[in-house]
Amino acid sequence: MKPFTALLGAAAGTHAADQLALATLPLTATLVLGAGPDVLGLLVAAQSAAWLLVSLPAGAWVDRLPRRQLLIGALGLGLLASVVAVIAAATGIASLLGIAAFVGASGTVVYVLTSVSLLPSLVPATDLSRANARLELARAIVSLAAPFVAGLLAQHLSPTWGYVLAALGAALALACVLALPRVPAPSSGTARPSFLAAIRTGARFVIHHELLRGISLCAIFWNFAFFALLAIWAPLALGPLGLDPARMGLAQSAYGAGLILGALVAPMASRRLPPLATLIFGPAVSVVAAGLFLAAPSQAGTPNGFALAAAGYFLVGFGPMLWLICQTTVRQLVTPLALMGRVNATVQTAIYGVRPLGALAGGLLAAQAGLQSALLLIAVAFALSALAILLSPLARLRAMPVSAGAV
């Protein structure tokens, strides 16, 4: 099996396991354990906390340890989490289900950081954009399918069967990882700084690099806006838009369709367009989407309200997916291999740290000042994400940067 084919198979299995666990958690908590909204909130928080708490140390591990071993360890955590989750459901212990959620998500954090950092060692720099697009396409497809599959299993068998299927996904990924070549750690044979000093080095590199700083600021504002949108979507759809739950879900599923189309179009866009076009288009089209969400309530009770919301979700999937693939390639090219894990971890921590803030701000503003005010906040945050690109050297990037290699 070719190295990239193995990594692609591992990506599909890992993200399938992660998304199935994500979709199965609330079903298991509600239908099996009888948990209320308060307990469910704590369980979801335990799952999302891993991205914030584990990313920085995981980035340092990626730059210190053999990456194939890290991938194996990460997938081992995923398998362990599925087993613990089934035990938690059988014994009725909600806290044990929370531990399983945190452990499984921690494995996904380590896997994502390691695979993104490993990719430049497996494919030539000229193929990075296409490789990133194929990996993101696999993630988009399983992200779209996992909630539907978990729901079917919960309805016809038991919610815990979602964890069984997640374990199978992790096992498939593990089999693919075992086919990867053994690549030594980037820092092997060199003097290592302390763990905290290593993390600080990665953070300083991101802050002082103009391209990485622009990418990070854009991602922070965009994720703030998107999670504010997710926080108010249900009251917006079921209230002013007048949608029923089925049409509400259908409108939101346009986001997954946008992700998939964006991943399919990305390789062609990278060949025919300069990076600046894609990097500007992603956040700019999100501003257009915010305008569609703002206009949708005025069309409540008509097919136009549903269509505007669905189009908005499609755009925030399509454009940002193109942006994500392009900026990931830029990030991989400008970052020395020995810093790859810590740089990716710094960006990831900033993104995941702002997500709960966006959800909190959107929900509170909607409760205090109304949904239209929250939509205006979302539009402003999307606009700031576009401004972060326009004011950075990314807006003048006519060709991909030269690879920093092992510098």
PAZAKE-442022 format. One record per residue (C-alpha): residue number from 0; chain; residue in one letter; x, y, z. Coordinates in steps of 0.5 Angstrom, whole numbers, plus 500, padded with zeros to 3 digits. Layout:
N
[NUM; "A"; "a"; [X; Y; Z]];
...
end
This chain:
407
[0; "A"; "m"; [500; 500; 500]];
[1; "A"; "k"; [503; 507; 498]];
[2; "A"; "p"; [504; 511; 504]];
[3; "A"; "f"; [499; 517; 502]];
[4; "A"; "t"; [494; 511; 501]];
[5; "A"; "a"; [495; 509; 508]];
[6; "A"; "l"; [494; 516; 511]];
[7; "A"; "l"; [488; 517; 507]];
[8; "A"; "g"; [485; 510; 509]];
[9; "A"; "a"; [487; 512; 516]];
[10; "A"; "a"; [484; 519; 516]];
[11; "A"; "a"; [477; 516; 513]];
[12; "A"; "g"; [477; 511; 519]];
[13; "A"; "t"; [479; 516; 524]];
[14; "A"; "h"; [474; 521; 522]];
[15; "A"; "a"; [469; 516; 522]];
[16; "A"; "a"; [470; 514; 529]];
[17; "A"; "d"; [470; 521; 531]];
[18; "A"; "q"; [464; 523; 528]];
[19; "A"; "l"; [460; 517; 530]];
[20; "A"; "a"; [462; 518; 537]];
[21; "A"; "l"; [460; 525; 537]];
[22; "A"; "a"; [453; 523; 534]];
[23; "A"; "t"; [452; 517; 539]];
[24; "A"; "l"; [454; 521; 545]];
[25; "A"; "p"; [448; 525; 546]];
[26; "A"; "l"; [443; 519; 544]];
[27; "A"; "t"; [447; 514; 549]];
[28; "A"; "a"; [446; 520; 554]];
[29; "A"; "t"; [439; 521; 553]];
[30; "A"; "l"; [436; 514; 551]];
[31; "A"; "v"; [440; 510; 555]];
[32; "A"; "l"; [442; 514; 561]];
[33; "A"; "g"; [436; 518; 561]];
[34; "A"; "a"; [441; 524; 562]];
[35; "A"; "g"; [438; 531; 562]];
[36; "A"; "p"; [440; 538; 559]];
[37; "A"; "d"; [445; 539; 564]];
[38; "A"; "v"; [448; 532; 564]];
[39; "A"; "l"; [448; 532; 557]];
[40; "A"; "g"; [452; 539; 557]];
[41; "A"; "l"; [457; 537; 561]];
[42; "A"; "l"; [458; 531; 557]];
[43; "A"; "v"; [459; 535; 550]];
[44; "A"; "a"; [464; 540; 554]];
[45; "A"; "a"; [468; 534; 556]];
[46; "A"; "q"; [469; 532; 549]];
[47; "A"; "s"; [470; 539; 546]];
[48; "A"; "a"; [475; 540; 552]];
[49; "A"; "a"; [480; 535; 549]];
[50; "A"; "w"; [481; 540; 543]];
[51; "A"; "l"; [483; 546; 548]];
[52; "A"; "l"; [487; 542; 553]];
[53; "A"; "v"; [491; 537; 549]];
[54; "A"; "s"; [493; 540; 543]];
[55; "A"; "l"; [499; 544; 546]];
[56; "A"; "p"; [502; 538; 549]];
[57; "A"; "a"; [500; 534; 543]];
[58; "A"; "g"; [504; 539; 538]];
[59; "A"; "a"; [510; 538; 542]];
[60; "A"; "w"; [510; 530; 542]];
[61; "A"; "v"; [509; 531; 535]];
[62; "A"; "d"; [516; 534; 534]];
[63; "A"; "r"; [519; 530; 539]];
[64; "A"; "l"; [517; 522; 538]];
[65; "A"; "p"; [516; 518; 532]];
[66; "A"; "r"; [510; 520; 528]];
[67; "A"; "r"; [508; 513; 526]];
[68; "A"; "q"; [508; 511; 534]];
[69; "A"; "l"; [504; 517; 535]];
[70; "A"; "l"; [498; 515; 530]];
[71; "A"; "i"; [498; 508; 533]];
[72; "A"; "g"; [497; 511; 540]];
[73; "A"; "a"; [492; 516; 538]];
[74; "A"; "l"; [488; 510; 535]];
[75; "A"; "g"; [489; 506; 541]];
[76; "A"; "l"; [486; 511; 545]];
[77; "A"; "g"; [480; 511; 540]];
[78; "A"; "l"; [479; 504; 541]];
[79; "A"; "l"; [479; 504; 548]];
[80; "A"; "a"; [474; 510; 549]];
[81; "A"; "s"; [469; 506; 545]];
[82; "A"; "v"; [470; 500; 550]];
[83; "A"; "v"; [469; 505; 556]];
[84; "A"; "a"; [463; 508; 553]];
[85; "A"; "v"; [459; 501; 552]];
[86; "A"; "i"; [461; 499; 559]];
[87; "A"; "a"; [459; 506; 561]];
[88; "A"; "a"; [452; 505; 558]];
[89; "A"; "a"; [451; 498; 561]];
[90; "A"; "t"; [453; 500; 568]];
[91; "A"; "g"; [449; 507; 567]];
[92; "A"; "i"; [455; 511; 570]];
[93; "A"; "a"; [454; 518; 566]];
[94; "A"; "s"; [461; 520; 569]];
[95; "A"; "l"; [465; 514; 566]];
[96; "A"; "l"; [461; 516; 559]];
[97; "A"; "g"; [464; 523; 560]];
[98; "A"; "i"; [471; 520; 561]];
[99; "A"; "a"; [470; 516; 555]];
[100; "A"; "a"; [468; 522; 551]];
[101; "A"; "f"; [475; 526; 553]];
[102; "A"; "v"; [479; 520; 552]];
[103; "A"; "g"; [477; 519; 545]];
[104; "A"; "a"; [477; 526; 543]];
[105; "A"; "s"; [484; 526; 546]];
[106; "A"; "g"; [486; 521; 541]];
[107; "A"; "t"; [483; 525; 535]];
[108; "A"; "v"; [487; 531; 537]];
[109; "A"; "v"; [493; 527; 537]];
[110; "A"; "y"; [492; 524; 530]];
[111; "A"; "v"; [490; 530; 527]];
[112; "A"; "l"; [496; 534; 529]];
[113; "A"; "t"; [500; 528; 527]];
[114; "A"; "s"; [497; 527; 520]];
[115; "A"; "v"; [498; 534; 518]];
[116; "A"; "s"; [505; 534; 520]];
[117; "A"; "l"; [507; 528; 517]];
[118; "A"; "l"; [504; 529; 510]];
[119; "A"; "p"; [510; 534; 508]];
[120; "A"; "s"; [514; 528; 509]];
[121; "A"; "l"; [510; 523; 505]];
[122; "A"; "v"; [508; 527; 499]];
[123; "A"; "p"; [512; 532; 494]];
[124; "A"; "a"; [511; 540; 496]];
[125; "A"; "t"; [507; 540; 489]];
[126; "A"; "d"; [502; 535; 491]];
[127; "A"; "l"; [501; 538; 498]];
[128; "A"; "s"; [494; 542; 496]];
[129; "A"; "r"; [491; 536; 492]];
[130; "A"; "a"; [493; 531; 498]];
[131; "A"; "n"; [490; 536; 503]];
[132; "A"; "a"; [484; 536; 499]];
[133; "A"; "r"; [483; 529; 499]];
[134; "A"; "l"; [484; 528; 506]];
[135; "A"; "e"; [479; 534; 507]];
[136; "A"; "l"; [474; 530; 502]];
[137; "A"; "a"; [474; 524; 506]];
[138; "A"; "r"; [473; 528; 513]];
[139; "A"; "a"; [467; 531; 510]];
[140; "A"; "i"; [464; 525; 507]];
[141; "A"; "v"; [464; 522; 514]];
[142; "A"; "s"; [462; 528; 517]];
[143; "A"; "l"; [456; 528; 513]];
[144; "A"; "a"; [454; 521; 514]];
[145; "A"; "a"; [455; 519; 521]];
[146; "A"; "p"; [449; 523; 524]];
[147; "A"; "f"; [445; 519; 520]];
[148; "A"; "v"; [448; 512; 521]];
[149; "A"; "a"; [448; 514; 529]];
[150; "A"; "g"; [441; 515; 528]];
[151; "A"; "l"; [439; 509; 524]];
[152; "A"; "l"; [443; 505; 529]];
[153; "A"; "a"; [439; 508; 535]];
[154; "A"; "q"; [432; 507; 532]];
[155; "A"; "h"; [433; 500; 530]];
[156; "A"; "l"; [438; 497; 535]];
[157; "A"; "s"; [441; 501; 540]];
[158; "A"; "p"; [445; 508; 541]];
[159; "A"; "t"; [451; 504; 543]];
[160; "A"; "w"; [452; 500; 537]];
[161; "A"; "g"; [454; 507; 534]];
[162; "A"; "y"; [460; 506; 539]];
[163; "A"; "v"; [461; 499; 536]];
[164; "A"; "l"; [462; 502; 529]];
[165; "A"; "a"; [466; 507; 531]];
[166; "A"; "a"; [471; 502; 534]];
[167; "A"; "l"; [471; 498; 527]];
[168; "A"; "g"; [473; 505; 524]];
[169; "A"; "a"; [479; 506; 529]];
[170; "A"; "a"; [481; 499; 527]];
[171; "A"; "l"; [481; 500; 520]];
[172; "A"; "a"; [485; 506; 521]];
[173; "A"; "l"; [490; 503; 525]];
[174; "A"; "a"; [491; 497; 520]];
[175; "A"; "c"; [492; 503; 515]];
[176; "A"; "v"; [497; 506; 520]];
[177; "A"; "l"; [501; 500; 521]];
[178; "A"; "a"; [502; 500; 513]];
[179; "A"; "l"; [506; 507; 514]];
[180; "A"; "p"; [513; 507; 513]];
[181; "A"; "r"; [517; 509; 520]];
[182; "A"; "v"; [519; 516; 520]];
[183; "A"; "p"; [524; 518; 525]];
[184; "A"; "a"; [522; 524; 529]];
[185; "A"; "p"; [524; 531; 526]];
[186; "A"; "s"; [528; 533; 533]];
[187; "A"; "s"; [532; 526; 533]];
[188; "A"; "g"; [539; 527; 534]];
[189; "A"; "t"; [538; 534; 537]];
[190; "A"; "a"; [538; 537; 543]];
[191; "A"; "r"; [531; 538; 546]];
[192; "A"; "p"; [529; 544; 550]];
[193; "A"; "s"; [524; 543; 556]];
[194; "A"; "f"; [517; 542; 554]];
[195; "A"; "l"; [514; 548; 556]];
[196; "A"; "a"; [520; 552; 552]];
[197; "A"; "a"; [518; 548; 546]];
[198; "A"; "i"; [511; 550; 546]];
[199; "A"; "r"; [513; 557; 547]];
[200; "A"; "t"; [518; 556; 541]];
[201; "A"; "g"; [512; 554; 536]];
[202; "A"; "a"; [507; 560; 539]];
[203; "A"; "r"; [513; 565; 537]];
[204; "A"; "f"; [514; 562; 530]];
[205; "A"; "v"; [506; 563; 529]];
[206; "A"; "i"; [506; 570; 532]];
[207; "A"; "h"; [512; 573; 528]];
[208; "A"; "h"; [510; 570; 522]];
[209; "A"; "e"; [506; 574; 517]];
[210; "A"; "l"; [503; 569; 513]];
[211; "A"; "l"; [501; 564; 519]];
[212; "A"; "r"; [499; 570; 523]];
[213; "A"; "g"; [494; 572; 518]];
[214; "A"; "i"; [491; 565; 518]];
[215; "A"; "s"; [490; 565; 525]];
[216; "A"; "l"; [487; 571; 526]];
[217; "A"; "c"; [482; 570; 520]];
[218; "A"; "a"; [481; 563; 523]];
[219; "A"; "i"; [479; 566; 530]];
[220; "A"; "f"; [474; 571; 527]];
[221; "A"; "w"; [471; 566; 523]];
[222; "A"; "n"; [470; 560; 528]];
[223; "A"; "f"; [467; 565; 533]];
[224; "A"; "a"; [462; 567; 528]];
[225; "A"; "f"; [460; 560; 526]];
[226; "A"; "f"; [459; 557; 533]];
[227; "A"; "a"; [455; 564; 534]];
[228; "A"; "l"; [451; 562; 528]];
[229; "A"; "l"; [450; 554; 531]];
[230; "A"; "a"; [448; 557; 538]];
[231; "A"; "i"; [442; 561; 535]];
[232; "A"; "w"; [440; 556; 529]];
[233; "A"; "a"; [435; 552; 533]];
[234; "A"; "p"; [431; 558; 535]];
[235; "A"; "l"; [432; 562; 529]];
[236; "A"; "a"; [430; 556; 525]];
[237; "A"; "l"; [424; 554; 529]];
[238; "A"; "g"; [422; 561; 531]];
[239; "A"; "p"; [422; 567; 526]];
[240; "A"; "l"; [424; 562; 520]];
[241; "A"; "g"; [418; 558; 521]];
[242; "A"; "l"; [421; 551; 519]];
[243; "A"; "d"; [419; 544; 522]];
[244; "A"; "p"; [425; 540; 525]];
[245; "A"; "a"; [426; 536; 519]];
[246; "A"; "r"; [427; 542; 514]];
[247; "A"; "m"; [431; 545; 520]];
[248; "A"; "g"; [436; 539; 519]];
[249; "A"; "l"; [435; 539; 511]];
[250; "A"; "a"; [437; 546; 511]];
[251; "A"; "q"; [443; 545; 516]];
[252; "A"; "s"; [445; 539; 511]];
[253; "A"; "a"; [447; 544; 506]];
[254; "A"; "y"; [453; 545; 510]];
[255; "A"; "g"; [456; 538; 509]];
[256; "A"; "a"; [454; 539; 501]];
[257; "A"; "g"; [458; 545; 501]];
[258; "A"; "l"; [464; 542; 505]];
[259; "A"; "i"; [464; 536; 500]];
[260; "A"; "l"; [464; 540; 493]];
[261; "A"; "g"; [469; 545; 496]];
[262; "A"; "a"; [474; 539; 497]];
[263; "A"; "l"; [472; 536; 490]];
[264; "A"; "v"; [474; 543; 487]];
[265; "A"; "a"; [480; 545; 491]];
[266; "A"; "p"; [485; 541; 487]];
[267; "A"; "m"; [483; 545; 480]];
[268; "A"; "a"; [482; 551; 484]];
[269; "A"; "s"; [490; 550; 486]];
[270; "A"; "r"; [492; 549; 479]];
[271; "A"; "r"; [488; 555; 476]];
[272; "A"; "l"; [488; 560; 481]];
[273; "A"; "p"; [493; 564; 485]];
[274; "A"; "p"; [493; 562; 493]];
[275; "A"; "l"; [490; 570; 494]];
[276; "A"; "a"; [484; 568; 490]];
[277; "A"; "t"; [482; 562; 495]];
[278; "A"; "l"; [484; 565; 501]];
[279; "A"; "i"; [480; 572; 500]];
[280; "A"; "f"; [474; 568; 497]];
[281; "A"; "g"; [473; 563; 503]];
[282; "A"; "p"; [472; 569; 508]];
[283; "A"; "a"; [469; 573; 503]];
[284; "A"; "v"; [463; 568; 501]];
[285; "A"; "s"; [462; 567; 509]];
[286; "A"; "v"; [460; 575; 509]];
[287; "A"; "v"; [455; 574; 503]];
[288; "A"; "a"; [452; 568; 507]];
[289; "A"; "a"; [451; 572; 513]];
[290; "A"; "g"; [447; 577; 509]];
[291; "A"; "l"; [443; 571; 507]];
[292; "A"; "f"; [442; 569; 514]];
[293; "A"; "l"; [440; 576; 516]];
[294; "A"; "a"; [435; 576; 510]];
[295; "A"; "a"; [432; 570; 511]];
[296; "A"; "p"; [427; 572; 517]];
[297; "A"; "s"; [424; 577; 512]];
[298; "A"; "q"; [421; 571; 508]];
[299; "A"; "a"; [419; 567; 514]];
[300; "A"; "g"; [413; 562; 512]];
[301; "A"; "t"; [415; 562; 504]];
[302; "A"; "p"; [420; 557; 501]];
[303; "A"; "n"; [425; 563; 500]];
[304; "A"; "g"; [426; 563; 508]];
[305; "A"; "f"; [428; 556; 507]];
[306; "A"; "a"; [432; 557; 501]];
[307; "A"; "l"; [436; 563; 504]];
[308; "A"; "a"; [438; 559; 510]];
[309; "A"; "a"; [440; 553; 506]];
[310; "A"; "a"; [444; 557; 501]];
[311; "A"; "g"; [447; 561; 507]];
[312; "A"; "y"; [450; 554; 510]];
[313; "A"; "f"; [452; 551; 503]];
[314; "A"; "l"; [456; 558; 502]];
[315; "A"; "v"; [460; 557; 509]];
[316; "A"; "g"; [461; 550; 507]];
[317; "A"; "f"; [464; 551; 500]];
[318; "A"; "g"; [468; 557; 501]];
[319; "A"; "p"; [471; 556; 507]];
[320; "A"; "m"; [473; 549; 505]];
[321; "A"; "l"; [477; 552; 499]];
[322; "A"; "w"; [480; 556; 504]];
[323; "A"; "l"; [482; 551; 509]];
[324; "A"; "i"; [485; 547; 504]];
[325; "A"; "c"; [489; 552; 501]];
[326; "A"; "q"; [491; 555; 508]];
[327; "A"; "t"; [493; 548; 511]];
[328; "A"; "t"; [498; 547; 505]];
[329; "A"; "v"; [501; 554; 506]];
[330; "A"; "r"; [502; 553; 513]];
[331; "A"; "q"; [505; 546; 511]];
[332; "A"; "l"; [510; 550; 506]];
[333; "A"; "v"; [512; 555; 511]];
[334; "A"; "t"; [513; 551; 517]];
[335; "A"; "p"; [520; 547; 518]];
[336; "A"; "l"; [519; 540; 519]];
[337; "A"; "a"; [522; 540; 526]];
[338; "A"; "l"; [516; 545; 528]];
[339; "A"; "m"; [510; 543; 525]];
[340; "A"; "g"; [507; 539; 530]];
[341; "A"; "r"; [507; 545; 535]];
[342; "A"; "v"; [505; 550; 530]];
[343; "A"; "n"; [499; 546; 528]];
[344; "A"; "a"; [498; 546; 535]];
[345; "A"; "t"; [498; 553; 537]];
[346; "A"; "v"; [493; 555; 531]];
[347; "A"; "q"; [489; 549; 533]];
[348; "A"; "t"; [488; 551; 540]];
[349; "A"; "a"; [487; 559; 538]];
[350; "A"; "i"; [481; 556; 534]];
[351; "A"; "y"; [478; 551; 539]];
[352; "A"; "g"; [479; 556; 545]];
[353; "A"; "v"; [475; 561; 541]];
[354; "A"; "r"; [469; 557; 539]];
[355; "A"; "p"; [466; 556; 546]];
[356; "A"; "l"; [466; 564; 546]];
[357; "A"; "g"; [463; 565; 540]];
[358; "A"; "a"; [457; 560; 542]];
[359; "A"; "l"; [456; 564; 548]];
[360; "A"; "a"; [456; 571; 545]];
[361; "A"; "g"; [451; 569; 540]];
[362; "A"; "g"; [447; 565; 545]];
[363; "A"; "l"; [447; 571; 550]];
[364; "A"; "l"; [446; 577; 545]];
[365; "A"; "a"; [440; 573; 542]];
[366; "A"; "a"; [437; 572; 549]];
[367; "A"; "q"; [438; 579; 551]];
[368; "A"; "a"; [437; 583; 544]];
[369; "A"; "g"; [434; 579; 540]];
[370; "A"; "l"; [436; 574; 534]];
[371; "A"; "q"; [437; 579; 529]];
[372; "A"; "s"; [442; 583; 533]];
[373; "A"; "a"; [446; 576; 534]];
[374; "A"; "l"; [446; 575; 526]];
[375; "A"; "l"; [449; 582; 526]];
[376; "A"; "l"; [454; 580; 531]];
[377; "A"; "i"; [456; 574; 526]];
[378; "A"; "a"; [456; 578; 520]];
[379; "A"; "v"; [461; 583; 523]];
[380; "A"; "a"; [465; 577; 526]];
[381; "A"; "f"; [465; 574; 519]];
[382; "A"; "a"; [467; 581; 516]];
[383; "A"; "l"; [473; 581; 521]];
[384; "A"; "s"; [476; 574; 518]];
[385; "A"; "a"; [476; 577; 511]];
[386; "A"; "l"; [479; 583; 513]];
[387; "A"; "a"; [484; 579; 517]];
[388; "A"; "i"; [486; 576; 510]];
[389; "A"; "l"; [486; 583; 506]];
[390; "A"; "l"; [490; 586; 511]];
[391; "A"; "s"; [496; 581; 511]];
[392; "A"; "p"; [501; 579; 506]];
[393; "A"; "l"; [496; 573; 504]];
[394; "A"; "a"; [492; 578; 500]];
[395; "A"; "r"; [498; 579; 495]];
[396; "A"; "l"; [500; 571; 495]];
[397; "A"; "r"; [501; 570; 488]];
[398; "A"; "a"; [504; 563; 488]];
[399; "A"; "m"; [505; 558; 494]];
[400; "A"; "p"; [511; 559; 498]];
[401; "A"; "v"; [517; 555; 498]];
[402; "A"; "s"; [518; 550; 502]];
[403; "A"; "a"; [521; 551; 509]];
[404; "A"; "g"; [523; 544; 509]];
[405; "A"; "a"; [528; 542; 515]];
[406; "A"; "v"; [530; 549; 517]];
end
